[in-house]
Amino acid sequence: MAGLLLLPALAIGPADGLALRMLAWRPELAWSEPWRWWSAAWVHLSAGHRWADLAGALLVGALGVLASLPRRAAWAWALAWPLTHLTLVLQPQLVRYVGLSGVLYAGVAVLGVMLLMLPDRPRAQRLLGAALLAGVLMRLGGDRAWERVLYRPPGWDFSIAPLAHAAGAFWGALLAALAQGLHGFVDRPANSPDERPR
């Protein structure tokens, strides 16, 4: 999954005018050009923007591999990707969005939820999952998506769209919980204690 994010983002130069026109998220084109639900993640406004996002994608991907997360975690993250961008239609004042950050928040939420929900995980992994989710919640609180469309953190050369972060975290957590919950339901053995005839 991280490769799907990294390789096109490496191939597209920062602030590429054609890519901004053809691939960036734009709410008025959401339905007529649905590829933008995915392609917005590959476009960046500056070299710093791109390298920060690529480092984040590498870190999320590496943590998933090191934690030996099941394939359903990657599917949850993959499905959260377009849903994160599609959620931006709720904020039509956001006339353009690019970058990986919303999808990265989805990936971190998937990691956190999976580490907490997977059975027989070491305590250290469960603590990591809880810490990841707590960190996401703290960042979302600082983003204040309910009161601003964009903001520029000190020292950055691009603005952040808080709704993208909130949408990514929401979809990542929800889809990971559903994937794990459904997997547990489907894999439950017949005649488990709660299914034995009475």
Buried (B, 14 or more C-beta within 10 A) or exposed (E): BBEBBBEBBEEBEBBBEEBBEEBBBBBEEBEEBEEBBBBBBBBBBEEBBBEBBBEBBEBBBEBBEEBEBBEBBBBBBBBBBBBBBBBBEEBEEBEBBBBBBBBBBBBBBBBBBBBBBBEEBEEEBBEBBEEBBEEBEEBBEEBEBEEBBBBEEEEEEBBBBBBBBBBBBBBBBBBBBBBBEEBEEEEEEEEEEEEEEE
